[in-house]
Amino acid sequence: MAARRLALPNGRERELRESLWNITEVSSEIEKEVAEIIAQLRDIAESERDGALLKLRRRFESELAPEQTLVPPSRIREALDSTEAGLQESLRLAASNIRQVAEAELAGDVSRSLPEGQQITIRSLPVDAAGVYAPGGRAAYPSTVLMCCVPAKVAGVGRIVVTSPVDPKGQPHRSILAAAAIVGADEVHAMGGAHAVAALALGTSSIEAVDVIVGPGNQYVQEAKRQLFGLVGIDSIAGPSEVIVLAEATANVRNVALDLAAQAEHGPDSPVILVGTDSDTLTDIDSAYSEIISVVPGFAGDQLTIVDAVDLDSALAFVDEMAPEHLELHCPDSDRVAMRVGCAGAVFHGEGAGAVFGDYVAGSNHVLPTRRTARFAGPLSANTFRRRQALVSLTAEAAQALAPHAARIARAEGFPIHAESAEARAQEHS
C-alpha cells in the first residue's frame, strides 16, 4: 500500500501544513461528560468525595476496583521484586539517564542589583506536591512514571503521587508499580480517567490535593486537565504522538522505515510524515515501510504521508511550520542541520538517530509538546515542578530615587493612594 504523497513548492509550507495538520478540538460531548464527572466530586463535601470517586471508578474502570485507591507499599515492593531482572536493569538505567539530564537543566536563583540601589532576586522553589498520571489498563507505560517522577524528585518536590488505571482485577499494572518503586514515588493510587485527575486536583478525605498534574492520557484525561487548569498547574494538554522524519539520499532506508512504523504503532490518530528532496529515497522508504507493517497482524499503519521538497531549505521551513513533537534528521551534516531547526519538541540526529531512544533510555524526556505547541513549549523538565518567587530589596536610597517615577505612573493609571505610598517612603528619608 503506497503512502499519500504530496509536493512541497517553495513558499507554500503553511498552506501544506494547514491541509495536513488537522488539529481538532475536543468534542463537545467529551467536554460535557468530563464537566459532569468533575462536578460530581467538586460540588460535594470533601468527606463525601471518596464514596463518589468509588462509584466513578467502578463505572469507568472496573467493578473490582478496591474501595481504597492507595496501593500498599508492600504491594509496590512485591511488584518490583517480581519484575524480570532485565527489565529492572533497563528501567534503572533509564531513570539514571533521565535524572542526569534533569539535574543539568535545573535552574538556580538569579540576582540583579539595579542602578537605583534595589536588588531583585528570583528564587526557584519546588511545588509541595505533584500528581503523575501514568496511562494503564490494557497497556501500561512504566517509562512515563520514570519521565515524570524523576524530574519531580530532582526538582525537590516533597510529595509525588502516581495514579494509574486498574486492570480487570482492580489493580494498576505491575510494571507501573515497579517503576514507582524504582523512582521512590510517595504514593500510588489505583485509579484512572477524568475522575482520577479531578480527585488529584480537588482532594478527598483520603487523597490530599496536589499542586501540579503531569503526564499523558486519553481525551478524557486531557480534557479534565484543561478544565482544572488554574486550580492546579498542568504540564500540557497533549494530543496524539507525532513524528516528522527528514531523510535524504544517505539515509538508511530500513531504519527510517522502522522509525516511521514505530510511530504509527501509537495508533491511527498519530501523524507520521516523511519529507525529503530525493524522490528515489522516499520511494524506497515507502516500500520498506509497507513491507514492515504488512507482517504485523491487525496493524493498518496507513497514516504515512510523504512530502517531496524542492530543497533542504524548503524542507526545514516545512518542519518549522509543522512544529512536530518528534523530528528525526537522516541527512549529511545532521548536527549542523539540527541547529537550524526552530520548532520541534525533540530533534534526533546523528548516526544512531531514532526517536525510540528518546522514548525510553536516552535521558531526554518523552513528555513533549504536541499539536504545534512546540512553537512555544518544550519537554517536561525539573523546572515544570518548580515555581519562581521574586524577592525585592529596596534601600532607602533606592526608594527615594524610584518614588517620583512610581508616583507619576500610579497617578496616570488613576491610583492616587499608590502614588502616596511611594512618596511616603521618599519623604521619610529626604
Summary of the structure (lengths in Angstrom):
residues: 430
radius of gyration: 25.4
end to end distance: 83.4
largest distance: 84.8
contacts: 1445
relative contact order: 0.15
helix: 46%
strand: 17%
